[in-house]
Amino acid sequence: MATTRMLLAGFGGQGVLLIGQMIAYTAMYEEKEVTWMPSYGPEMRGGTANCTVVVSDKPIASPLPSAYDVLLAMNEPSLNRYLDELRPGGDLFINSSIIHKPVERDDINVYYVDTVRLAHEIVGNEKTANMVMLGAIIKKTGVISMDEMGKTFEKLMTGKKAKLIEPNRKALDAWTE
């Protein structure tokens, strides 16, 4: 695996910080090295939010990379702001539910994920759109194991939150290329 550097960005309330946390927790459970650095505007819901996640099989020298292997853009301002920070050959995940413009770069892999539609059709709950995107990232990058991600749900969603495990598992599997 070596090292995977990820930047996950969108509006506050879209769940990008949670996507990053879930990747980080799962990587830790897999005994990988990991850093997770959140950043969000003072507005919170509706403002900007992003996080950097670095997952590696060796110690991580810096939690803030100069370029990223994976970029998630949940909204157009994030795509416009961070696209140039994705290295050639990197993976770009676009929330095509709200971003409708095609990406002009031809030196990257681009995945359009209609998160809201899939969450609605497959799970019946649009609030799982971020987990649809998380599933797409896991499937294409292999940064963490899908099986271990399911175990992470079980570890973190206890008590009243246990009812969220099954819908989130469905959301993880919703996207197919």
C-alpha distance (Angstrom), angle and dihedral (degrees) to the residues before:
residue distance angle dihedral
M1 . . .
A2 3.81 . .
T3 3.83 107.7 .
T4 3.81 131.1 -24.5
R5 3.80 118.1 -165.0
M6 3.79 115.2 -162.1
L7 3.79 135.7 -174.1
L8 3.80 115.4 -166.3
A9 3.81 115.7 -171.0
G10 3.80 141.8 170.6
F11 3.79 144.3 108.3
G12 3.78 119.8 -41.6
G13 3.79 107.9 -94.2
Q14 3.83 95.3 36.4
G15 3.79 91.9 97.6
V16 3.81 100.6 -116.1
L17 3.80 92.6 136.7
L18 3.80 89.7 51.2
I19 3.82 90.9 50.6
G20 3.80 88.2 53.8
Q21 3.80 92.7 46.6
M22 3.79 92.3 50.4
I23 3.80 91.5 50.8
A24 3.81 90.5 47.3
Y25 3.81 94.8 48.0
T26 3.77 92.6 46.7
A27 3.81 92.1 48.0
M28 3.83 88.8 52.0
Y29 3.80 90.8 50.0
E30 3.81 86.9 52.0
E31 3.83 87.3 53.4
K32 3.79 93.9 -115.7
E33 3.78 125.5 141.6
V34 3.80 111.1 -102.0
T35 3.79 143.5 173.7
W36 3.82 126.6 -169.4
M37 3.79 120.4 -170.9
P38 3.82 117.7 -179.8
S39 3.78 125.3 -160.6
Y40 3.79 127.9 -178.9
G41 3.76 138.7 165.2
P42 3.80 121.6 -109.7
E43 3.82 91.0 -105.3
M44 3.84 92.5 68.7
R45 3.83 106.1 -173.6
G46 3.78 106.5 48.3
G47 3.82 93.6 10.6
T48 3.77 124.2 97.4
A49 3.77 122.3 -72.0
N50 3.77 131.9 177.0
C51 3.74 141.4 155.0
T52 3.75 137.7 -162.6
V53 3.80 118.0 -136.9
V54 3.79 122.9 -173.8
V55 3.80 118.6 -172.4
S56 3.78 121.1 -174.9
D57 3.77 144.6 158.9
K58 3.82 89.1 -135.0
P59 3.82 134.0 46.8
I60 3.81 113.4 -65.9
A61 3.79 113.3 -123.2
S62 3.80 97.2 -164.5
P63 3.81 131.2 12.6
L64 3.83 90.2 -152.8
P65 3.80 111.0 66.5
S66 3.80 123.0 -161.5
A67 3.83 89.7 -136.9
Y68 3.80 134.5 17.3
D69 3.80 134.4 -131.1
V70 3.82 92.4 -158.0
L71 3.80 129.2 32.8
L72 3.79 124.1 -174.6
A73 3.80 115.7 -164.3
M74 3.80 111.7 -172.2
N75 3.82 91.6 172.9
E76 3.80 138.1 25.3
P77 3.83 97.1 -108.7
S78 3.82 88.5 57.4
L79 3.79 91.8 48.4
N80 3.80 91.7 50.2
R81 3.79 93.5 45.4
Y82 3.81 100.9 45.5
L83 3.82 107.8 26.5
D84 3.81 93.1 98.2
E85 3.82 90.4 55.5
L86 3.82 91.8 64.7
R87 3.79 110.2 98.1
P88 3.81 120.6 -127.0
G89 3.81 108.4 -86.0
G90 3.81 90.8 26.7
D91 3.80 127.4 133.8
L92 3.81 120.4 -108.2
F93 3.81 118.5 -165.1
I94 3.79 114.1 -164.4
N95 3.79 126.1 -167.1
S96 3.80 95.3 -132.7
S97 3.81 90.2 -174.6
I98 3.80 87.9 82.4
I99 3.82 106.2 8.2
H100 3.78 109.3 75.3
K101 3.78 103.3 165.8
P102 3.80 119.5 97.7
V103 3.79 119.3 -120.7
E104 3.80 114.2 -112.3
R105 3.82 98.5 -155.5
D106 3.79 114.1 103.4
D107 3.81 97.0 -174.8
I108 3.83 96.0 74.1
N109 3.80 138.7 61.3
V110 3.81 111.0 -108.7
Y111 3.80 124.0 -160.7
Y112 3.80 119.4 -172.2
V113 3.81 109.8 -155.9
D114 3.81 118.1 -172.3
T115 3.79 91.8 -152.1
V116 3.81 100.8 172.3
R117 3.81 95.4 46.4
L118 3.82 92.4 47.5
A119 3.80 92.7 45.7
H120 3.80 89.7 51.0
E121 3.82 96.9 44.0
I122 3.82 100.2 38.9
V123 3.80 103.5 30.2
G124 3.78 102.4 20.5
N125 3.79 90.5 -131.2
E126 3.81 123.5 91.1
K127 3.81 90.2 -161.5
T128 3.82 87.6 77.6
A129 3.83 92.2 64.4
N130 3.80 91.0 108.7
M131 3.81 90.7 54.8
V132 3.82 89.3 51.6
M133 3.81 86.9 56.9
L134 3.81 92.1 45.2
G135 3.81 88.9 54.4
A136 3.81 91.1 51.6
I137 3.81 91.3 50.5
I138 3.80 92.7 49.0
K139 3.82 92.8 46.9
K140 3.81 95.1 49.9
T141 3.81 101.6 36.7
G142 3.80 103.7 31.2
V143 3.82 87.3 -148.6
I144 3.81 88.5 144.8
S145 3.78 133.8 9.3
M146 3.79 119.7 -93.9
D147 3.82 89.3 -142.1
E148 3.79 91.7 53.5
M149 3.82 89.7 47.1
G150 3.82 88.2 58.9
K151 3.80 89.1 52.2
T152 3.81 89.2 50.6
F153 3.81 89.1 57.9
E154 3.80 89.5 53.6
K155 3.82 92.1 49.1
L156 3.81 95.6 47.4
M157 3.80 103.1 32.8
T158 3.77 103.8 65.7
G159 3.78 133.7 144.8
K160 3.81 111.7 7.2
K161 3.81 90.3 -1.7
A162 3.82 92.2 61.5
K163 3.81 88.8 88.6
L164 3.83 87.6 66.4
I165 3.81 94.5 62.3
E166 3.81 97.8 81.6
P167 3.85 97.2 45.4
N168 3.81 90.0 47.6
R169 3.82 91.6 50.2
K170 3.81 89.0 51.5
A171 3.80 89.7 49.7
L172 3.82 91.7 51.7
D173 3.79 89.5 57.3
A174 3.83 96.9 41.5
W175 3.80 99.5 93.0
T176 3.75 120.4 74.8
E177 3.76 120.6 169.5
